[in-house]
Amino acid sequence: MTEDPHAIVLGGGQSGLAAAHALLMRGLRPLVLEAGPEPVGSWPHYYDSLTLFSPARYSSLPGCPFPGDPDRYPHRDDVVAYLRRYAAALDADIRTRHRATTVTRDRDGFAVRTEHGDAFTAPALIAATGGFSRPHTPALPGLDEFAGTVLHSSEYRNPAPFAGQRVIVVGAGNSAVQIAAELAEHARVTLATRAPIRFAPQRPLGRDAHWWTATLGLDHLPVGHLLSAPPATPVADPGRYQAAVAAGRPDRRPMFTRLDGDSVHWPNGTSEPADTIVLATGFRPGLSYLDGTGALRDGIPLQRKGLSTTVPGLGYVGLEWQRSFASATLRGVGRDAAYLVDRLIGTPVSAGRRCCQPVS
């Protein structure tokens, strides 16, 4: 049991584990509170066929290389197993089934209360629930009254329940295209997007794109704080997605104008019945526990490079474009966590202690 932790870390997924590692490596005591039954974040809830677009060599947290062939593209379940072993190797107090509901701050630091009434205090707080914990549902005309099935991509698992259906997938990102291409083998599928889909080769000139960004120093270029809004990320294409869309499996159309009953109305004036709408429309930070602290504006954290600009002692790990393109990824959260801890807490008690052995 952690006594008098130097920092409370909210969230035990990849961002929280990276934050705990950074604290431990500086001789500091973290207390990690994770809402779920184990410290693996949201990974078990993603769709069954999910495969990383980054090779294993670029998909590791600090101190523990991803096991297996470094050039392979790990599956969702590989990531879950990796995080499970990583958490077990950390010398940290990680408490699962502890969902934070409220945070208050006074001159001595932060008090965190959980849904079961437990209370914890520490002088520093790291919100590591990430930028992808709250599914985003856009305001689409007629969506609330649609007579068919509406689900967010976070609820999608596999194509079996949709065989033979007319399915509209809303979105132009990696998840939208990957889900739509998979569904198109079993259903009639359209990708509805506000702009043409941008594709980028996964292995330009025979090298994975992450090799190029790492070699050129672009992967960790700290420019995220300069952006007024995160730019759209192109779809990483291993060689089949752009061809599938070009062949109409799935086809791509401009965003529908409205939904009416079970009908989808398209900009060209045509309409047709549809069975299911899949919203691959992204996520927003799930930070409601910070309501009332002055840390948020319209649910979005007021921060610069992960440091709260309104609440001293508060920091974030895992926000999209927090510091760089890689900030919300397995390969990026470690750098951001180290940067944050050095500035959030200052001089470490002791440094250089290894707290995580390589995963095998």
Summary of the structure (lengths in Angstrom):
residues: 360
radius of gyration: 21.4
end to end distance: 26.9
largest distance: 67.7
contacts: 1192
relative contact order: 0.20
helix: 24%
strand: 25%
